[in-house]
């Protein structure tokens, strides 16, 4: 679920995959995360979000907001 959200934020910050995942994981693994091909563990997600200065959602309201944003992004991607 968070892969697309991380990708969106990475691109918004004009950050390369190499820069984001440096010291966290392999570029190929980040690509799989961003494309929803793997579900990384909680620690990797937290490290990636921290590198992007993002805060992990702590409330259901924050989680719902992220899911709504992801749904919008997925809809936009499908309509192209």
C-alpha distances in whole Angstrom, upper triangle without the diagonal:
4,6,7,8,9,11,12,14,15,17,18,20,21,20,20,18,21,21,18,18,22,22,19,18,19,19,18,15,13,14,12,9,9,10,7,10,10,8,10,12,12,15,13,10,13,16,14,13,17,18,17,18,15,15,12,12,15,16,15,16,14,10,12,12,9,8,11,11,8,10,13,12,11,14,16,15,16,19,20
4,6,5,6,9,10,11,12,14,15,16,18,17,17,15,18,18,15,15,18,19,16,16,17,16,16,14,11,12,12,8,8,10,8,12,11,9,9,11,10,13,11,8,10,12,10,9,13,14,13,14,11,12,10,11,14,15,15,16,13,10,12,12,8,9,12,11,8,12,14,12,12,16,17,16,18,21,21
4,5,5,6,9,10,10,12,14,15,16,15,15,12,15,16,13,13,17,18,15,14,15,13,13,11,8,9,8,5,4,7,6,9,9,8,9,12,12,14,11,8,12,13,10,10,14,14,13,15,13,14,13,14,18,19,19,19,16,14,16,15,11,12,14,12,10,13,14,12,12,16,16,14,16,20,19
4,5,5,6,9,10,10,12,14,15,14,15,13,17,17,14,15,19,20,18,17,17,15,15,14,11,10,10,8,5,7,7,11,12,12,13,15,15,17,15,12,14,16,12,12,16,16,13,16,14,15,14,15,19,20,19,19,16,14,15,14,10,10,12,10,7,10,11,8,9,12,12,11,13,16,15
4,5,5,6,9,10,11,12,14,14,15,14,17,17,14,15,19,20,17,17,18,17,17,16,12,13,13,10,8,10,11,14,14,13,14,16,15,16,14,11,13,14,11,10,13,14,11,13,10,12,11,12,16,17,16,16,13,12,13,11,8,9,11,8,7,10,11,9,10,14,14,13,16,18,18
4,5,5,6,9,10,11,12,11,12,10,14,13,10,11,15,16,14,14,15,14,15,13,10,11,12,9,7,10,11,14,14,13,12,14,13,14,12,9,11,11,8,7,10,10,8,11,9,11,11,13,17,18,19,19,15,14,16,14,11,13,15,12,10,14,15,12,13,17,16,15,18,21,20
4,5,5,6,8,10,10,10,10,9,12,13,10,12,15,17,15,15,15,13,13,13,9,9,11,9,6,9,11,13,14,14,14,17,16,17,14,12,14,14,10,10,13,12,10,13,12,15,15,17,20,22,22,21,18,17,18,17,13,14,16,13,11,14,14,11,12,16,14,13,16,18,17
4,6,5,6,9,10,10,12,12,15,15,12,15,18,20,18,18,19,16,17,16,13,12,14,12,9,11,13,16,17,17,17,19,19,20,17,14,16,16,12,12,15,14,11,13,12,14,15,16,20,21,21,20,17,16,17,15,12,13,14,10,9,13,12,9,11,14,12,12,15,17,15
4,5,5,6,9,9,11,11,14,13,11,13,16,19,17,17,18,16,18,17,13,14,16,13,11,14,15,18,18,18,17,19,18,18,16,13,14,14,10,9,12,11,7,10,9,12,13,15,18,20,21,19,16,16,17,15,12,14,15,12,12,15,14,12,15,17,16,16,19,21,19
4,5,5,6,5,7,8,11,10,7,10,13,16,15,15,16,13,15,15,11,12,14,13,10,13,15,18,18,18,17,19,18,18,15,13,14,13,10,9,11,9,7,10,10,14,15,17,21,23,24,23,19,19,21,18,15,17,19,15,14,18,17,14,16,19,18,17,20,22,20
4,5,5,6,8,9,12,12,10,13,16,19,18,18,18,15,17,17,13,13,16,14,11,14,16,19,20,20,20,22,22,21,18,16,18,17,13,13,15,13,10,13,13,17,18,20,24,25,26,25,21,21,22,19,17,18,19,15,15,18,16,13,16,18,16,15,19,20,17
4,5,8,11,12,15,14,12,16,18,21,20,20,21,18,20,20,16,16,19,17,14,17,19,22,22,22,22,24,23,23,20,18,18,18,14,13,15,13,10,12,12,16,18,19,23,24,25,23,20,20,21,18,16,18,18,14,15,18,16,13,16,18,16,16,20,20,18
4,5,9,11,13,11,10,14,16,19,18,19,20,17,20,20,16,17,20,18,15,18,20,23,23,23,22,23,22,22,19,17,17,16,13,12,13,11,8,10,11,15,18,20,23,25,26,25,21,22,23,20,18,20,21,17,18,21,19,17,20,22,20,19,23,24,22
4,7,10,12,10,10,14,15,19,18,19,19,16,18,19,16,16,19,18,15,18,21,23,23,24,23,25,24,23,20,19,20,18,15,15,16,13,11,14,15,19,21,23,26,28,29,28,24,25,26,23,20,23,23,19,19,22,21,18,20,23,20,19,23,24,21
4,7,8,6,7,10,11,15,15,15,15,13,16,16,13,13,17,16,14,16,19,21,21,21,20,22,22,21,17,16,17,15,12,13,14,10,9,12,14,17,19,22,25,28,29,28,24,24,26,24,21,23,24,20,20,23,22,19,21,24,22,20,24,25,23
4,5,5,6,9,10,14,14,13,13,10,12,14,11,11,15,14,12,15,18,19,19,20,19,21,22,21,17,17,18,16,12,14,15,12,11,15,16,20,21,24,27,30,30,30,26,26,28,26,22,24,25,22,21,24,23,20,21,24,22,20,24,25,22
4,5,5,6,8,12,11,10,9,6,9,10,7,8,11,11,10,12,15,16,16,17,16,18,19,18,14,14,16,14,10,13,14,11,11,15,16,19,20,23,26,28,29,29,25,24,26,25,21,23,24,21,20,23,23,19,20,23,22,20,23,25,22
4,6,6,6,10,10,9,8,6,9,11,9,10,13,14,13,16,18,18,18,19,17,19,20,18,15,16,17,14,12,15,15,12,13,16,18,21,22,25,28,31,32,32,28,27,30,28,24,26,28,25,23,26,27,23,24,27,26,23,27,29,26
4,6,5,9,10,11,11,9,13,13,11,13,16,15,14,18,20,21,20,20,18,20,20,18,15,15,16,13,11,13,13,9,10,14,16,19,20,23,26,29,31,30,27,26,29,27,24,26,27,24,23,27,26,23,25,28,26,24,28,30,27
4,6,9,8,9,10,9,12,12,9,11,14,12,12,15,17,18,17,17,15,17,16,15,12,12,12,10,7,9,10,7,7,11,12,15,16,20,23,26,27,27,23,23,25,24,20,22,24,21,20,24,24,21,22,26,24,23,26,28,26
4,6,5,5,6,6,10,9,7,10,12,11,12,15,16,16,15,15,13,14,15,13,10,11,12,9,7,10,11,8,10,13,14,17,17,21,23,26,27,28,24,23,26,25,22,23,26,23,21,25,25,22,23,27,26,24,27,29,27
4,5,7,8,8,12,12,10,13,15,15,15,18,20,20,18,19,16,17,17,15,12,14,14,10,10,13,12,9,12,15,17,19,20,23,26,29,30,31,27,27,30,28,25,27,29,26,25,28,29,26,27,30,29,27,30,33,31
4,6,8,10,13,12,12,15,17,16,17,20,21,21,19,19,15,16,16,13,11,13,13,10,10,13,12,10,14,16,17,19,19,23,25,29,30,31,28,27,30,29,26,28,30,28,27,30,31,28,29,33,32,30,33,35,33
4,7,9,12,10,9,13,14,13,14,17,18,18,15,15,12,12,12,10,7,10,10,7,7,11,11,9,12,15,15,17,17,20,22,26,27,28,25,24,27,26,23,24,27,25,23,27,28,25,26,30,29,27,30,33,31
4,7,8,6,7,10,11,10,13,15,16,15,13,13,10,12,13,11,8,10,12,10,9,13,14,12,14,17,18,19,18,22,24,27,28,29,26,24,27,27,23,24,27,25,23,26,28,25,25,29,28,26,28,31,30
4,5,5,6,9,10,11,12,14,15,14,13,14,12,14,16,15,11,13,16,13,12,16,17,15,16,20,20,22,21,25,27,30,31,32,29,27,29,29,25,26,29,26,24,27,28,25,25,29,28,25,28,31,29
4,5,5,6,9,10,11,12,14,14,13,15,13,16,18,17,13,14,16,14,12,15,17,14,15,19,19,22,22,25,28,30,31,31,28,26,29,28,24,25,27,25,22,25,26,22,23,26,25,22,25,28,25
4,5,5,6,9,10,11,12,11,11,13,13,16,18,17,14,15,18,16,14,17,19,17,18,22,22,24,23,26,29,31,31,32,29,27,29,28,24,25,27,25,22,25,26,22,22,25,25,21,24,26,24
4,5,5,6,9,10,11,9,8,10,9,12,14,14,10,12,15,14,12,15,17,16,17,20,20,21,20,23,25,28,28,29,26,24,26,26,22,22,25,23,20,23,25,21,21,24,24,21,23,27,25
4,5,5,6,9,10,10,9,10,9,12,14,13,10,10,13,12,9,12,14,13,13,17,16,18,18,20,23,26,26,27,23,21,24,23,19,20,23,20,18,21,22,19,19,22,22,19,22,25,23
4,5,5,6,9,8,9,12,11,15,17,17,13,13,16,15,12,15,17,16,16,19,19,21,20,22,25,27,27,28,25,23,24,24,20,20,22,20,17,20,21,17,17,20,20,17,19,22,20
4,6,5,6,5,6,9,9,13,15,16,13,13,16,16,13,16,19,18,18,21,20,21,20,22,25,27,26,27,24,22,23,23,20,19,22,20,17,19,21,17,16,20,20,17,19,22,21
4,5,5,6,5,6,7,10,12,13,10,9,13,13,11,12,16,15,15,18,16,18,16,18,21,23,23,24,21,18,20,20,16,16,19,17,14,17,19,16,15,19,19,17,19,22,21
4,6,8,9,10,10,14,15,16,12,11,14,14,11,12,16,15,14,17,15,17,16,18,21,23,22,23,20,18,19,19,15,15,17,15,12,15,16,13,12,16,16,13,16,19,18
4,6,8,10,12,15,17,18,15,14,17,18,15,16,19,19,18,21,19,21,19,21,24,25,24,25,22,19,20,20,17,16,18,16,13,14,16,13,11,15,15,12,14,17,16
4,6,7,10,13,15,17,14,13,16,17,15,16,19,19,18,21,19,20,18,19,22,23,22,23,21,18,19,19,15,14,17,16,12,14,16,13,12,15,16,14,15,18,18
4,7,10,13,16,17,15,14,18,19,16,18,21,21,21,24,22,23,21,22,25,26,25,26,24,21,22,23,19,18,20,19,16,17,19,17,15,18,19,16,17,21,20
4,6,10,12,14,12,12,15,16,15,16,19,19,20,22,20,21,19,20,23,24,23,25,23,20,22,22,19,18,21,20,17,19,21,19,17,21,22,19,20,24,23
4,7,9,11,10,9,13,14,13,15,18,18,18,21,18,18,16,17,19,21,20,22,20,17,19,20,17,16,19,19,16,18,21,19,17,21,22,20,21,25,25
4,7,8,6,7,10,11,11,12,15,16,16,19,17,17,14,16,18,21,21,23,20,17,20,21,17,17,21,20,17,20,22,20,20,23,24,22,24,27,27
4,6,6,7,9,10,11,13,14,16,17,19,17,16,13,15,17,19,20,22,20,17,20,21,18,18,22,22,19,22,25,23,22,26,27,25,27,30,30
4,6,5,6,9,10,11,12,14,15,16,14,13,10,12,13,16,17,19,17,15,18,19,16,17,21,20,18,21,24,22,22,26,27,26,28,31,31
4,5,5,6,9,10,10,12,14,15,14,13,11,14,15,18,20,22,19,17,21,22,19,20,23,23,21,24,26,24,25,28,29,28,30,33,32
4,5,5,6,9,10,11,12,14,13,13,12,15,17,20,21,23,20,18,21,21,18,19,23,21,19,23,24,22,23,26,27,25,27,30,30
4,5,5,6,8,10,11,12,10,10,9,12,14,17,18,19,16,14,18,18,14,16,19,18,16,19,21,19,20,23,24,22,25,28,27
4,6,5,6,9,10,10,9,8,7,10,12,16,17,19,15,15,18,18,15,17,20,19,18,21,23,21,22,26,26,25,28,30,30
4,5,5,6,9,10,10,10,10,14,16,19,21,22,19,18,21,21,18,20,23,21,20,24,25,23,24,27,27,26,29,32,30
4,5,5,6,9,8,10,10,14,16,19,21,22,18,17,20,19,16,18,21,18,17,21,22,19,21,24,24,23,26,28,27
4,5,5,6,5,7,7,11,13,16,18,18,15,14,17,16,13,16,18,16,16,19,20,18,20,23,23,22,25,27,26
4,5,5,6,7,9,12,14,18,20,20,17,17,20,19,16,19,21,19,19,23,24,22,24,27,26,26,29,31,30
4,5,8,10,12,15,18,21,23,23,19,19,23,21,18,21,23,20,20,24,24,22,24,27,26,25,28,30,29
4,5,9,11,14,17,20,21,21,17,18,20,18,15,18,20,17,17,21,21,19,21,24,23,22,26,28,26
4,7,10,13,15,18,20,20,16,17,20,18,16,19,20,18,18,22,22,20,23,26,25,25,28,30,29
4,7,9,12,15,17,16,12,13,16,14,12,15,17,15,15,19,19,18,20,23,23,23,26,28,27
4,6,8,11,14,14,10,11,14,13,11,15,17,15,16,19,20,19,22,24,24,25,27,29,29
4,6,9,11,12,9,9,13,12,10,13,16,15,15,18,19,19,20,23,24,24,26,29,29
4,6,8,8,5,6,9,9,8,11,13,13,14,17,18,18,20,22,23,24,26,28,28
4,7,8,7,8,11,12,11,14,16,16,17,20,21,22,23,25,27,27,29,31,32
4,5,5,6,9,10,11,13,14,16,17,18,20,21,23,25,26,27,29,31,32
4,5,5,6,9,10,10,12,14,15,16,18,20,21,22,24,25,27,29,30
4,5,5,6,9,10,10,12,14,15,17,18,20,21,23,24,26,27,29
4,5,5,6,9,10,11,12,14,16,17,18,20,21,23,24,26,27
4,5,5,6,9,10,11,12,14,15,16,18,20,21,22,24,25
4,5,5,6,9,10,10,12,14,15,16,18,20,21,23,24
4,5,5,6,9,10,11,12,14,15,17,18,20,21,23
4,5,5,6,9,10,10,12,14,15,16,18,20,21
4,5,5,6,9,10,10,12,14,15,16,18,20
4,5,5,6,9,10,11,12,14,15,17,18
4,5,5,6,9,10,11,12,14,16,16
4,5,5,6,8,10,10,12,14,15
4,5,5,6,9,10,11,12,14
4,5,5,6,9,10,11,12
4,5,5,6,9,10,10
4,5,5,6,9,10
4,5,5,6,8
4,5,5,6
4,6,5
4,5
4
